Amino acid sequence: MRCVLAAIFLVLAGAARADTVLVAVATNFRPVAEALAEGFAAETGHRAEISAAATGKLAAQIAAGAPFDVFLAADAATPERLVREGFADGGSIFTYAVGRLVLWSADPGLDLGDPAAALRAARHVAIANPDIAPYGKAAAQTIAFMHLQDISDRLVTGENIGQAYALVASRAAELGFVAASAVTDGRGWTVPADHHDPIRQDAVLLTHGAGNPAATAFLAYLRSDAAIAVIGRFGYGTQP
């Protein structure tokens, strides 16, 4: 009987210590974050609530007082800026993933053997907004690297990489630059790393989450072997 009571006490004590962390997540990483949240809950008892949008939009919300505890950005510059502005802890920043850019078509029969020719032949090419979405910036850099400025009038812009993907998936655009993690079918060409700046995705503890045990636990979980395996399975690198 004493053993049973002790077990019940431990369960109740664990529940009492459980907290919730509000995590702002770049759109490209949303499916991964949701998978990580499940593992995080199973391992720690804490709960992670995920809110996804373009990195620039989330940063604006954080600066305006949104009650997020942790920020998983799609770049390195935005968390650093939030630290300078007093919204985040500079000592907590680390790279949790390295993104990969893919030129993708939902048509599996489209020939991407010559990516430049395919881009010039397309009526519409989808990219994320380069001003607020790091994957959009990488796409713009790739277009410049390939000397394809002449296709600028055919670019259709989504607010974030998820919207760019949706434009291609719906066939509103024949081609688009999307996150490799989103590609499961169709035809894709992985953009060489030297075509754009590295898509280093950094995590940071926000000022709002400084006293939240679930926030620090979530950041620690992101560095665990279990989390790294999940991140890699979704098509991301884990070394900057």
Number of C-alpha atoms within 10 A of each C-alpha: 6 7 8 9 10 11 12 12 12 12 11 12 11 13 12 10 12 15 16 17 23 21 24 29 26 27 24 28 25 18 16 19 27 16 14 21 23 14 17 23 16 11 10 16 18 22 20 23 13 17 17 20 21 26 26 21 16 24 22 12 14 21 14 10 11 14 17 23 26 27 28 30 32 29 24 20 13 23 28 18 14 20 19 12 10 12 21 25 18 17 9 14 20 20 20 25 26 20 24 21 26 22 24 29 27 22 16 12 9 15 14 17 10 9 16 13 12 16 20 14 13 15 16 23 27 28 32 29 23 19 11 18 27 31 32 26 19 25 27 23 16 21 20 14 13 12 11 15 11 10 16 12 10 15 17 18 19 20 20 26 30 22 20 26 27 16 23 23 19 10 14 14 23 22 30 30 29 32 25 21 20 18 18 9 12 13 18 26 17 15 18 11 13 9 17 19 14 18 21 22 26 23 25 30 28 26 19 18 22 15 10 16 15 26 28 18 15 25 20 12 19 22 14 11 10 13 21 18 12 17 23 15 12 16 18 22 18 17 9 14
